[in-house]
Amino acid sequence: SQIILNHRLTMKNISFLQKMYDVKNAFPSPKFEKIRQAIGDTLGSETFEADIMYQHVEEHVCVFDTSNGSITSQMGSGVPQGSSKATEMFNKVYGPVVENFINDKKKTTDVTMWRSPFSGKEIDVGTIVFVDDVCLVCVNAVAQ
């Protein structure tokens, strides 16, 4: 959708700026307390689903086979990248942060608003978030 938006803006001779952001060490960096708080805020701290999520994160271990035998390592923070719950955990912890960042940086314009063919709702396609990557498109951008 970003390529289509950029093409349409170019074809209409509308100036724009596209900026990509990446959250560094997005998966291993959140502390367990933040993950636990985000899970509790969205699922309730005493639910079965929350208990499963806590267990998935806090009891995850890696076993390494070495020439001297096996070494077991338990994570001290974050979510194992590639885990079936990694994206969900990332969204629970970083979702509010990303939303605040976008609200601070982006002004919605009619040019970036499109009507979804599925829901009929208007959506702002000038902002794309994919896990730990954010792409903002600012219309009528002026270089300073």
N, C-alpha and C positions, 0 to 999 in steps of 0.2 A: 504494500500500500504506500510505502514511503517513496518508492520509485515512481509510482503513478502520480502521487501528489506533486513531486518535483517536476515531472514531465508536464503536467497540466499548468503549473505555475509558469514554467518556462514558455509554453505555447501561448499563454495569455500575456506574456511579457511583464509578469509581476516579479519584482525583486524579492528574494527571500534568502534567509540564512539557515543552514542546517548544521546543528551541533550535536555530536554524539558524546554521551557520558557513560562511564563504566564504573561500577562500584568495585573497588579493589578489594580482593580477598573476601568477597561477599559471603561465601558459604562458611569458611572456617572461622571468621572473626566474631560473630555475635556471641556474647557470654550466655551461659546457660540460664542465668537469671532473666535476661531479656527475652529469651526464647520461651521460658516458662511463663513469664508475664503476658507475652503476646498470645500464647495458647490459651491461658486462663481468660484473657479479655475477650477472645472470640468464641471459645467453646465452653467456657465455664470451668473453673478449676477442679470441680468434683465430678466430672463426667467420665464415662468409660472411654470415649474418643480422646479426651484430653490425656487420660492415663496412658493410652497406647502411644500418643505422640510424645509424652515425656519419656516413656521407656525407650522409644525408637532413638531419641536423641541422646539421652543421658547414659544409657547402658550399652551404647555401641562400642565395640572393641574391634581392633585389628590384630590378627595373628600373623607374625612374620616367621617363616622357617629360615633358620640360619644354620651354618655348619656346627654351631654349638648348641643347637636345639631351638625350640620355639620361643619367641618373645611375644607377649601379649601387651598391647598398648591401648589405653583408654583415652578417648579424646577429652580435652579440657574445656573446649568451647566449640561452637559452631555446629554445623550439620554436615554429615558426609556428602560431598558432592557426588552426584550420580545416584544417590539414594532415592527411593520412590517417594519420599516425603520432602526432599530438599527444596523443590520449588515452592511447595506449600508453606514450609517453614520460613523460607526467604520472604515470601509475600506477607506473612504475618508479622515478621520483625521489621522489614524495610518498607512495606507498603505505605504506612503513614509518613515516613520520611520522604519517600519518592513523591508522594502526593503533595506534601508541603513544598518540596523543591519545585515541582512543576507549577504550582499555584503562584510561587514567587517569581518565576522566570518567564512565564508564558501568558500572553493576552490572547484570548480566543477571538477569531475574526470570522466573518461570514465565508471567507475564502476557504478556510480549513474545516468548515462544518459540512458534513455530508449526511444524508439520510440513509440509514441502514436498510438494505432491501429485505432483511429478515425480520427486524423488529419494528421498522418504521420510525424509530427514534433518531434524533440528530446526534451525531457523535463528532468529536473533535479529532480529526485524523492528523492534525499537526503535532500530536504527541504520541509517540509509540513507546511502549514499555515492554521489554521482553526480558524477564527474569532480572538480571543485574545490569542490563543495558537500557539507557533512555535516549531517545532521539527527539529533539525539539526542532520544529520548523517555525521560524518567525517570518511573517509576511511583511513586505515593504520594509525590509531591514536596511538600515543605513550604517555603513562602516564608520567607525570613529577612530 
